[in-house]
């Protein structure tokens, strides 16, 4: 982990004077200088950006030059990125400003803000600051591209899923996680959206002159600037892709999750924000970078069953599923050369995805699709053991070649997830939810079931205990009741126990599994650690020798019940007689 240093210098307001300014086409235009920091020596920095107080009527033109290797550069135009912004509560403490610019190892800066000469001075930005970011150099920077998250979702058996690309994790690129509370504890916990409906493509509009070993440092610089100078909770983008084709994890929250980003205000919701690192108003995007971006977007869209060449309505606007930032907001992002490649990017992603007509997708459609009760996918379809799973708003859908596709919802799904889903002993569901015994709702699984009732909540029963429970008569099931907790270790070494509403089930390898209920259960449990004198049950409760009595055998004795006597232990010859 690195601890970047951000130093901020005030850019003083100046009496308006006419100057010339750079235009996007490289020409110079007349304008009025409204704020200026004279050339100044500084501590070392590699990333520069400029911010100002909220409330400015229009984004000023910001120019900067830096001193590197004792030589001053020419003036560079910083892209105003007021449209790359958070929304909701996060926006309340955000400052408008420029995109950060990578300048390499520098130790001097000069800044000026120039507005159109017709702009009134009252509309000029106030509280202007230049941020100089030293992201530090880490020994791991040169190897960050090889230290990646690899959550591959591909499968050798059809239907094929596009694999998750290798992603450099936040820890590998040196994210300082303490920065996530820099703007308050409310920033520590990420926000999540419902689903992913589109990908918004950006460019950083910064330098194209960085080496592969500097990419992680650049990501740290963007992170520090957006948090410490712009007042955001975290880095705004969900993913960053450098010009060498390396993909970096962006905003905290997990690459498989639907993390709410800060990159396109109203279009932050239900989108994935992908930024390519460079200025593609001035240069062509490298093919290796575009292919990496396509791999990333293909993985994110396919898992949510989105058509890469389709359209979707978000925030009241009809847009492409893969859209440029400038298609939803008034900005030149992601640059004219990348904009020209957007149709090719969409086609490339579609070809990489192929068909997402998986068994889960087909079952989802049969249940009404996104407009039906199951609703939108909330996490992508992924491989789990020899099957697949997708979470939706209304249910989880799971499929394996041995069970088919079935849904689990509500409290049953919550319990199943908590147990580890198909990775638990239960395995994959073999039924949709159905009515269970004793007024319960249930799902059946390969090795058991989950039962849910208002009184007991959702509880699992599996393997031997499930076989025993389903093998009981209806009367015995009523006497035992529904499970009230999961199976756990019993008091006797090597035993297993599971409580039910009116009894329990017990198992050892030597005795097998047997139920105890009602008065026998109450007596047996009162023994506590003294249960060893009876041992484990070796059979279920049955009628005794005397009319109206009940008897149950244990390893070293038995329990006998008669209404006039209650429950008693029997041992020795009496026990042998009852056996």
N, C-alpha and C positions, 0 to 999 in steps of 0.2 A: 504494500500500500504506500502511496505517495501522499505527501501533504503539500499541495501546491500553494504558492504564495501569490496573493493578489494585492497589488498596491494601486491605490486610486489617487490620481492627481486632479485637482480642480482645473477646469478649462475656463478661464475668466471671460465674462461678457465684455465685449469691446464696442466702442462707438462705431456704428455702421460705416463701413468704407467699401468702396467698390473694388472687386477683385475679379479674377477669372477663375473658373472652376472646371474640373474635368466632367465630361459627360460620358454616358455609358458607351457611346460610339468612339470615344477617344478624343473627340473635339473639345474645345474649351468654350465656355459660355460666361457672360458677365453675371456677377452676382454680388450679394452684400455679405461681408463677413460679420457674423453676429457673436462669435466666441472664438478665442484663439489662445493656444498655449505655445509660447515661444520655444524654440529648440532648447532642450534640456537634457542634461546627463542624468542617468538613472541607474538603479541596480539592474542586474541581468533579468531579461524577460524574453519570452518566445511568442506570446500571443497578445494581441492588443485589440481592444474594443472600446466603444464610447457609449455612455448612457446619459440620460437626462430625466428631469422630473416629468411625471405624467401630466397630461393636459395640453401638450403642444398640438396646435391645429394641424400641422403637416410635418412630415418627416424631413429634417434638414439634410443637406448634402454634407457628408463628413469626409474629410481628407486627412490622411496621416502620412508622415514619413518617419523613418527610423534610422538609427545609426547602427551599422553592423560592420565589424572589423574596421572600426575607425573611419568608416565612409558613410555619408548620408545618402539614403536612397532617394529616388524621385517620389513625388506625391502619389499615393494610392487611394482610390475611392473605396470607402467602406459601405457595404450594402446595409441599408436600413432594414431591420427585420422585425418591425412592429407586428407583422402578420404571422411571424413564427412566435407564437405566444401561448401561454396557458389560458385556461378559462376557469370559471367558478371561483372558489375560495382562493385558489392559488394565484389568481390574477390580481387579488386585492393588494398584495405587497410587491407586485412586479413593476420594474422600471422599463420604459421603452429605451431602445438603443439600436446599435448596429450589430451585424453579425461579427463574430470574432475573426481576426485575421492572423494566420500563422506567418511570423516574420523571421523565424530562426533566432539564433543567439544574438540579441540586441541589447544595447545599453544607453540608448538615447531616443527621444521622441519629440515630435512636433505635431500639433493638431490644429485644425481650423474647421469651423462650421460655416457653411455658406448657404444663404437662402436667396431666393429670387429677390431682385431689387424692389419689387412691388409688395413684398411681405412686410406687414407692420412690425415694429420692434416688439410690441406687446405679445405677438404670436411667436416670437423666437423662443427656442428652448431655454429653460432655466435649470440651474443646478447641474451644469454639464460636468461630467467626470470622464477621464480616460482611465481605463483599467489596464494595467500591465501585469500579465500573468506569467509567472515562472512555474511551469508544471513539473519541474524537476526531471532529472534523468535517472531512470532505474536500470539496474543491471539486467533486468528481465525484458527491457524494451526490445532488444534485438531478437528475442525468442518468443515474444507474445503471440505471434501468429501461429505458433505450434502448440500453445497451451490453451486449448479450446474446449468449450462445451461440445459434446458430440451426442446429441439426443436423436440418433437416427430412427426414423419411423418406417423404414422400408421393410418389406417382407418378401421372403422367397416364394411364398404362395400367393396366387392371385386372390383378390384384386390388388394390384401394385399401388403403393402409396409413395408419393415423392418424398425422398429422404430429407430429414432436417439437416441443414448445412452445418459445417463446423463453425462455431461462433466463439470468439475470444471473450471469455467471461469478464465481469467487472473486476473480480479479484486479480485476473491475469493482466488486465491493462492498468491496474493500480488505482482503482477507484477509492477515494477516501470516503468511507461510508459515514463518517461523522458529519460530513457536509449536509447530509439529508436532514439534520436538525438545525442547520445554520439559521434557517428562517422560521424556526418554531417547531415544537414537537409534533404539531399537526402534519408536518411534512414527512415524518418518519415512516408512516404506513402508506404504501402505494394505494392508489385508487384503481379500481378495475371496471371495465365496461362489460356489457352483456355479451357481445360477439364481435367478430371482425367482418365488416361488409365491404371494405375497400382498403387499398394501399395508397398513401399519399407520398409522392416522391419529391424530395428536396435536393438542393445542393447547398454546401456550406458557404458558397460564394467567397471562399477564402483563397489561399495560395494553392497553386498546383505544384509548387516546388518544395516537396517534402520527401524524405527517403522512407523506405519501408520501416526502418528502425525508429523513425520519428513519429509514426502513425499513432502509437499508444500515447505518446506525450501530447500530441495534438488533441486526442480525445479527452485527456485529462484537462487540458487547457480550456476546451469548450465547456466541459462540466463545471470547472471552477468559475469561469466567467458567468455562465448562466445562473449559477446559484448565488455567488457572492456579490456580483455586480448587478445582475438583472433581477435578483430577488426571487428566483424560481425555487421550487422544492428540490429539483433534480435536473439532470440533463434532459432536454426536451424530447429528443428523438428516441424511438423504440430500438432502432438499430442504426449503425453507422457502417458504411462500406468505403474502404480506402481505394486509391487508384490502382493498388496492386491486387485487388480482389479479396482482401481480408475483411471479414465481417466482425463487428464489435457489438457486444451487448450494450444497449443504451439504458433507458430508464429502469430503475430497480423494480423487481416484482416477478421475475421469472420469464424466460424466453417462451415457455409454452403457454403462458397466461395472457389474458386480454388486458394488458396494462394501459391505463389511460395516460396518454402522452401530453406534451405541450409543444405543438409544432404547427397547428393550423386553427387555433381558437375553436369556432363552432364545429370544425371538422376533426377535432381531436377525438370525438366520441365514436366508438365502434370502427375505428380505423387503425392501421399500423403505419407509423411514421418512419419512413426509410430515407436517410440522407446519405448522399454520395459526397465524399470529401474532396472538394475542389471547386473551381469557378468555371462553369460550363456555359457562361456567356462569352468567354474569351478563348476557350479551347474545346476540342472534341473529347467526349468522355472515352476513356480507354475501353477496349473490348473486354478485357479481363474483369474490369470493374462492373461493366454492364451485365456480364454473365453471372457474376456473384450476386448482383442485385436481383437478377431474374431467378436464380436458385432460391434465394431467401423468400421472395414474394410468392413463388410457386408453392413452396412449403406452407406458408401462412394461409394462402387462399384455398388450396386444395383441401386442407383439413377442415375448413369451414364450408366447403362445397360452393365456392364462389367461381363464377365464370370470368376468367381473366379478360375476355374481350366484351364483357357485358356492361350494363349500366345499372346504376342504383340511385335512389333518392336519399340524400342525407342533408340534414339541416335545411330542408325545403328546396334543395337544388338537385337537379338531375345531372349526374356526373358519371364518368367512366369508373369502372371498378378499380382500375389502375390509373390514377389521375395525377397530374402534376400540381404542385402547390398553386401555381398561377391559374389553374383551371377553377379553383374555388375562391381565390382571393386576388386582390389587386397587387400582384407582384410578378416580377420577371423570373422568379424561382420556378423550376430548377435550371434556368439558363437556356438560351435560344438553341444551342447545339443539342442539349439533352431533350428539349421539347420536340425537336425534329425527330428524335429517335423513339418517342413514346409509342407510336403505333407498332414499331418493330419490337419494343419491349413487351407490349401486350401479347403479340403473336408468339413471341419466344416463350413467355410464361405459359400460355395456353398449350403450346406443343409439349412443354416439359410436363405439364399436369396430365395431359391425355384425358382419360375418362375417370371421373370420380364416382362412377355408378357402382359403389360397393354395396354389399348386403345391408349394411347399416343405413346407407343413403336411401336404398330402395324401401326399406321398412319405414324410415322417416317420412318419405313421400306418401306411402300408403296410409300413414297416420295423419296426413294433412299437411305435411311439410312445415314451413315456417309459419304459415297462417293457422295451423292446427294447434291442438292442445299441447303438443310437445314443444313447439316454439323454436327459437333460434338455437343453434349450437353455441355453447359457451366455452368449450375447449375443443381443440382439433381432434379429429379421428386419429388414433394412434394404435400401434401394435402393443398388445399386452399378452404375453406368453404366446400361445398359438392362435390367438384371436385378435379382435379389435374392440375398441371402446370409444364412444363419443358422449360427452355430456351435453345435454340440452337444458333449456330453461325449465321445462316441465318434467323431464325424466332423464335417466341414463339409458343409452342403448348399447348393448354388448352383443357380440357375435363370435362364434367359433365354428369351425367346420363340423363339430360334433353336436352342437346344440342349436344352431341357427341364431337368428337375431331376436332378442327379447328386451323388453323395457322393465326398468325398476324405478319407482318414483317415491317422493315424499319421505316419510320416516324410514321406510324400508331401504331406500337409496342412501339416505344419510348413514344408516347403520352399515350398509354394505361398503360404502366408501371408507368409513372409519376402520373397518376390518382389513382393508387393503384391496377391496374389489375382487377381481378374478384371481389376484395373487394369493388370496386367503384359501384355506382348506376347502371352503365352499365351492370354489371354482366358478364357472360361468352359469348364468341363469338358464334354466331349461323351461321356464314358463314366464308369461307375463304375470302381473299381479292378479290374484284370484282370491275368492273367499276361502278362508282356512277354518280349522276346527274352533269350536268354542267362541264363535263370533269374531274371530280374528281375520285380518287380511294377511296374505302371504305371497312370497315368491319362492319357487322351488329352484334349487341349484344342483350342480352335478353331485355334490356330496352332502347335501343338507337342505335347509330352508331357513328363511327368516320369517318370523311371525310378529304381527303388530296388533296391539289392542290399546284402548284408552288406558286401561289399568296397568299394563306391563310395559308399554312402549314397544319398540322394535328390538327383538332379540333373536340371535342365531342359535340353531341346533344343527350339529353336523356329525357325520360318520356314525359311530356306534350309537350315540345317544339319539340321533335322528332315526336310525333304523329301529331302535327300541320304542321310541315315541310313536312312530307311525304304525308299529306292530301291535300297540296296545288296543284293547277293545274301547269302544266309545265310552263305556262306564269308567274304565281305568283312566282314560284321558281326562274325563270330567273330574275324577278324584285328584289327579295330579295337577291339572291346570296347565297354563301356558308358562313358558320360560320367563324368568324375571331378570336374568343376567346371563352372561356368556359362561361357557365351560372354563373351569380353572382347576388348579391342583387341589386335591382333597387333603384331609388331615392325616390320612394313612400314607406312608411313603409309597410313591409310585402310583397313587390313585388319582382319578379325575372325578370332579364333582360339578354338577350344574343345578342351581336352584330353580324351582318352578313355583307357581303361586300357592300351591297347597302341598308341596313335597319337593323331592329332589331326585336326581339320577346319579349313580355312583358306578365307577368302573375301575377294575385292575385287570392286568393281563391274565391273571389266574382265574378270576371270577367272572369276567365279562361285565356287561353293563346291565344294571337293574334299577328299577324305580322304588322309592319309598314314599308313602304319602299319608296325609292326615295324621292320626294319632301316633302311628308308628314313626313317622317323620319327626314329629315334635319330640317324642321320647329320645330318638336316636341323636338328634341335634343337641338335646340337653346334656348328653353325655360328654360333649366337648372332646377333649383329648383322651377321655376314657373310652372312646369308641373302639379302641384296640381290644377291649375285653370281649366284644362281640365280633369285631372284624368287619369285613365287607359283606353286603347282602349277596347271597348266592342264588336267589330266586325271587320272583315277585310275590306280593301278598296274595294269599289264597284263603278260602274257608278252612277253619280249624275242625278238629274232631267233634267238638261240641256244637250243636246247632246254634247258629247265630254268632259263633266266634270267628276270629280271623287270626292267621298265623303267617309269619315270614321268617325264613331261614337265613342265618348269617354263618360266617365261617366257624365261629366258636360258640354258637348259641342261637337263640331265636327270640322273637317277640310274639307275645300272645295277647289277644284282646277279647274281652267279653264285657258286655254293657254293664253288668253288675260288679265287675272287678276293675275295669279300665285296662291299661296296658301294663304288662309285666314281662320281665325277662325269664326265659326258661333255659336251663343248662342241664348238663349231665344226662341221666337216664330219661328224664322227661323230654328233653330236647330230642334225644334219639328216637323216642316214641313218636313225637310229632313229625320227625323227618320221614 
